[in-house]
Amino acid sequence: VPDRLVIDMMSRDGTLEIAERLATRVLSIEPTPRVDGIRSRYVKEARYEWVLVLDSDEWLAADAPREIERLIRESGDRYDAFSIPRFNYVGSQLMRGGLWYPDNQIRLFRKGKVLWSDSNHRMPEVIGGRLLELLPPDCVHIHHQNYKNLSEVIERQLRYAQTECYDRDPDRFSFAAYVTEAYERLALRSDPQT
C-alpha cells in the first residue's frame, strides 16, 4: 500500500480537499518562502525505505509507478538515489532548449540519503550514497507545470532572489556573481540553439 504524504502549507485553492481525499496522510504547516528545507524536515515522516518527492506543480505519467518499482528492483541494491529527467512547461509549451530539459532532479532516494539545504531550488546533497542519473528518453520523467507565461518566470526568480538565505561572508558570497549566474541561466534557457 503506497504511503502518500502531503505537506500542505495552508493552501486555499482546493489542494487540501483533494489531498485529504487521495493522500494517506496530510500534514498542515505554516507557509514558508523556501521549499527545499521543508523536504528535508518532513522526509523522515515517510513510512518506507524509498521516497519519491514531488512538488505541488509536478506529476508523473500513468506508467511511472511500474517504472519506479522496476528501477528500484533492478538498481536499488547498487544506488541510493536517482536523478530523474524533468519536462518543464511555460503555459502549455513544453520547453526543450537550454537548461529546461532534461533538468534532472534528485527526487527518488533511500530515506536518510538525501539532504536539501534551506534554500530555493538547489540540488540536494546525496549523503554517503551512490547516485544514478537517468538518461532520457527511455526512463521515467517528472512533468513540471511551473510557469503560466514568461512574466511569471521573471516574477518568480525575483521572489526567489529576495527570499534566499545568503551567506553574509563576502569572501564566500558575491551578490553580483549570484545575479550574473541567474542571467546566464535565463539566457541559456532562452537560447533555441541549446
Residue pairs with C-beta under 8 A, 6 or more apart in sequence:
1 24
2 24
2 65
3 24
3 25
3 46
3 47
3 48
4 22
4 23
4 24
4 25
5 23
5 24
5 25
5 26
5 27
5 42
5 45
5 46
6 19
6 23
6 25
6 26
6 27
7 27
7 29
7 38
7 42
8 15
8 16
8 19
8 26
8 27
8 28
8 29
9 28
9 29
9 30
9 31
9 32
9 38
10 28
10 29
10 30
10 31
11 56
15 56
16 26
16 28
19 26
20 26
25 45
27 42
27 45
29 38
32 38
33 120
33 159
33 163
34 118
34 119
34 120
34 163
34 164
34 165
35 55
35 120
35 121
36 116
36 117
36 118
36 119
36 120
36 121
36 122
36 124
37 116
37 117
37 118
37 119
39 53
39 116
39 124
40 114
40 115
40 116
40 117
40 124
43 51
43 53
43 111
43 114
44 111
44 112
46 111
48 111
49 110
49 111
50 72
50 76
50 108
50 109
50 110
50 111
51 108
51 109
51 110
51 111
51 114
52 68
52 107
52 108
53 107
54 60
54 107
54 142
55 144
57 144
57 145
57 146
58 86
58 142
58 143
58 144
58 145
59 142
59 143
59 145
60 140
60 141
60 142
60 143
61 140
61 141
61 143
64 140
67 139
67 140
68 108
68 140
71 82
71 108
71 134
71 139
71 140
72 108
75 82
75 132
76 110
78 130
78 132
79 129
79 130
79 131
79 132
80 109
80 110
80 113
80 126
80 128
80 129
80 130
80 131
81 106
81 108
81 109
81 110
81 113
81 114
81 126
81 129
81 130
81 131
81 132
82 106
82 107
82 108
82 109
82 131
82 132
82 133
82 134
83 104
83 105
83 106
83 131
83 132
83 133
83 134
84 104
84 105
84 106
84 107
84 108
84 134
84 139
84 140
84 141
84 142
85 101
85 102
85 103
85 104
85 134
85 135
85 136
85 139
85 141
85 142
86 101
86 102
86 103
86 104
86 105
86 141
86 142
86 143
86 144
87 94
87 95
87 101
87 103
87 141
87 142
87 143
87 144
88 94
88 95
88 100
88 101
88 103
88 144
88 146
89 95
89 143
89 144
89 145
89 146
89 147
90 146
90 147
90 148
90 149
90 150
90 153
91 147
91 148
91 149
95 101
95 189
97 189
97 190
97 191
97 192
97 193
97 194
98 188
98 189
98 190
98 191
98 194
99 185
99 188
99 189
99 194
100 189
101 136
102 135
102 136
103 144
104 133
104 134
105 142
106 114
106 123
106 124
106 126
106 131
107 142
109 126
109 129
110 129
112 127
113 126
113 127
113 128
113 129
114 124
114 125
114 126
114 127
114 129
115 124
115 125
115 127
116 122
116 124
116 125
117 124
117 125
117 165
118 165
119 164
119 165
120 160
120 163
120 164
121 160
134 140
147 153
147 156
153 186
157 182
157 186
161 178
161 179
161 182
166 173
166 175
166 178
167 173
188 194
